[in-house]
Each structure stands twice: as C-alpha cells, then as structure tokens.
Amino acid sequence: MVIDNPGIREIAFWEVDKGIEAAFPEIEKLALGCRFTNCSHTQEPGCRVLGAVDEGEISRDRLENYRKMKRELEYLSHRQHKSADRVEKERWKGVALKVKAMKKRR
C-alpha cells in the first residue's frame, strides 16, 4: 500500500534485518549463489548478482536501490548499538558520581 501524504519525505526501516527480503526478493535469492558469503555485490569475482545485472535479469537501478537500503540498515544497526553503549556509559557515570560523592563525605 502506498500513501501519498504531504510532508513525508522518506520511508525507513525501523528494525534491522526486517523487510529487505520482502522488498528485494530476487536480489536476496541471487545473493545466495555468490562465491563469497560476505559479497557486497560491487566488484567481487563470482558475484551472482552482478552477473544477473550483466545478463539483464535485474536492472542496475534496482541493484543501486538495494545497496542504498543495505547501507541504511547498517547505519540503523550501528545507531542502535551505539544507543546501547550510551546507556551503559550513563549507568557507569551514575556509579562514578556516587563513588565521588562518597569520597567527598570522608
């Protein structure tokens, strides 16, 4: 379903590893045939996705959209991980402040 709503400029994934398979099923299926499991589909030898682009099975624009979405998901993953690190840092900051206050009382 597509909703045209003034003011909305982008659609983004909220959860990492969800939705890319539904949005790009043909690329995900082809990626299973790549020579390397960590293939980025840019220049690796034996890349089945690049072979499909050369053969005309999928368009280069479609592959670029896939790459862009993967980059956005990596950014989201990094941001979520960073948030967890920030929570831990704040927790230890509170502990450090309590220790400092205890030392001042002596």
C-alpha positions as CSV (number, residue, x, y, z in Angstrom):
1,M,0.0,0.0,0.0
2,V,1.3,3.4,-0.9
3,I,0.0,6.5,0.9
4,D,0.7,10.0,-0.5
5,N,0.9,12.4,2.4
6,P,2.3,15.9,2.1
7,G,5.3,16.4,4.3
8,I,6.5,12.8,4.3
9,R,9.9,12.8,2.6
10,E,11.2,9.3,3.2
11,I,10.3,5.8,4.3
12,A,12.8,4.0,6.5
13,F,13.1,0.6,8.2
14,W,12.6,0.6,11.9
15,E,14.1,-2.8,12.6
16,V,17.4,-4.2,11.3
17,D,17.1,-7.3,9.1
18,K,13.4,-6.9,8.5
19,G,11.9,-6.1,5.2
20,I,14.8,-6.2,2.8
21,E,13.9,-9.7,1.8
22,A,10.4,-8.6,1.0
23,A,11.5,-5.5,-0.9
24,F,14.2,-7.2,-2.9
25,P,13.5,-10.9,-3.0
26,E,15.2,-11.5,-6.4
27,I,18.4,-10.0,-5.2
28,E,18.4,-11.9,-1.9
29,K,17.8,-15.1,-3.8
30,L,20.6,-14.4,-6.3
31,A,23.0,-13.4,-3.4
32,L,22.8,-17.0,-2.1
33,G,24.7,-18.0,-5.3
34,C,27.6,-15.6,-4.8
35,R,31.1,-17.0,-4.4
36,F,31.7,-15.2,-1.1
37,T,29.2,-15.1,1.8
38,N,30.1,-11.5,2.6
39,C,29.7,-10.3,-1.0
40,S,28.9,-6.6,-1.3
41,H,27.8,-7.0,-4.9
42,T,30.1,-4.3,-6.1
43,Q,33.2,-5.9,-7.7
44,E,33.8,-9.3,-6.2
45,P,34.6,-12.2,-8.6
46,G,31.9,-14.8,-8.7
47,C,29.1,-12.4,-7.7
48,R,25.9,-13.9,-9.0
49,V,24.0,-10.5,-8.5
50,L,26.5,-8.6,-10.8
51,G,26.1,-11.5,-13.3
52,A,22.4,-11.0,-13.2
53,V,22.8,-7.3,-13.9
54,D,25.1,-8.0,-16.8
55,E,22.6,-10.6,-18.2
56,G,19.7,-8.1,-17.8
57,E,17.8,-10.2,-15.2
58,I,17.7,-7.2,-12.9
59,S,18.3,-3.5,-13.6
60,R,21.4,-1.6,-12.3
61,D,19.0,0.9,-10.7
62,R,17.3,-1.9,-8.8
63,L,20.7,-3.0,-7.5
64,E,21.6,0.5,-6.5
65,N,18.4,0.8,-4.6
66,Y,19.2,-2.4,-2.8
67,R,22.7,-1.2,-1.9
68,K,21.3,2.1,-0.6
69,M,18.8,0.2,1.6
70,K,21.5,-2.1,2.9
71,R,23.6,1.0,3.8
72,E,20.6,2.5,5.7
73,L,20.1,-0.8,7.6
74,E,23.8,-0.8,8.5
75,Y,23.5,2.7,9.8
76,L,20.4,1.8,11.8
77,S,22.2,-1.2,13.3
78,H,25.2,1.0,14.2
79,R,22.9,3.6,15.7
80,Q,21.0,1.1,17.8
81,H,24.3,-0.5,19.0
82,K,25.6,3.0,19.8
83,S,22.5,3.7,21.9
84,A,23.1,0.5,23.9
85,D,26.7,1.7,24.5
86,R,25.4,5.1,25.6
87,V,23.0,3.5,28.1
88,E,25.8,1.5,29.6
89,K,28.1,4.6,29.7
90,E,25.4,6.6,31.5
91,R,24.9,3.8,34.0
92,W,28.6,3.8,34.9
93,K,28.6,7.6,35.0
94,G,26.0,7.4,37.8
95,V,28.1,4.9,39.7
96,A,31.2,7.1,39.3
97,L,29.3,10.1,40.6
98,K,28.1,8.1,43.7
99,V,31.7,7.0,44.4
100,K,32.9,10.6,44.1
101,A,30.2,11.8,46.5
102,M,31.2,9.1,49.0
103,K,34.8,10.1,48.8
104,K,33.8,13.8,49.4
105,R,31.9,12.9,52.6
106,R,35.1,11.4,54.2
